[in-house]
């Protein structure tokens, strides 16, 4: 279970290559959360989660506070839209790209570039829905708790499954519509949430090799470098991961 847990932990909460990219992503999430529910984390559940995720990537508290202050101020002119793009990549891999942008025209133009150069194309909205299941996932600390008892207690909050790992941590999974209920359930039981996010889990996987794999990796790398890109999900799976499932 430990090796599988670590692989899932890496995949679900993949860290970007640079701290600057992480902080940019969190900053946009803070702005969106504040716009939708205000700047008080005590009354804004989404903001509370973003602040927890900021802590997980070691974003300084003063930088988090500055981002909240900026988002609540009249001088802040950035209005980010959350847009999702679906694409078929090299070798037929399905790729979903979640963005937060203040300029959709720029964003889609930049996203098209790696596909035009390396293979694949942007598809219509909803064209890849059948490939993925949306779920909420919470990385929690189980210190001081009995994981087996937690599983039973969280069923009423929408628990789908729970993976118990090393270092007193576990993954709690729920259906997409139950994300808010699960957050409330964890908070009501004072269970520390280390990170939380909505993910897209593939229903099936594609294997690649040779030039197709090389081009796919380049596409993902270039998408990750784009400041407008928040998350990338795909259904590529390498041979090692397939052997362990």
Secondary structure, DSSP 8 states (H G I E B T S, - for coil): -HHHHHHHHHHHT---SSHHHHHHHHHHHHHHHHHHH-S-TTT-HHHHHHHHHHHHTT--HHHHHHHHHHHHSTT-----EEEEEEEEEGGG-EEEEEEEES-HHHHHHHHHHHHHHHSEEE--TTTTGGGEEEEEEEEEE-TTS-HHHHHHHTGGGTEEEEEE-STTEEEEEEEGGGHHHHHHHHHHTT--EEEEEEEEEESS-B---HHHHHHHHHHHHHHHT-TTEEEEEE-B--HHHHHH-
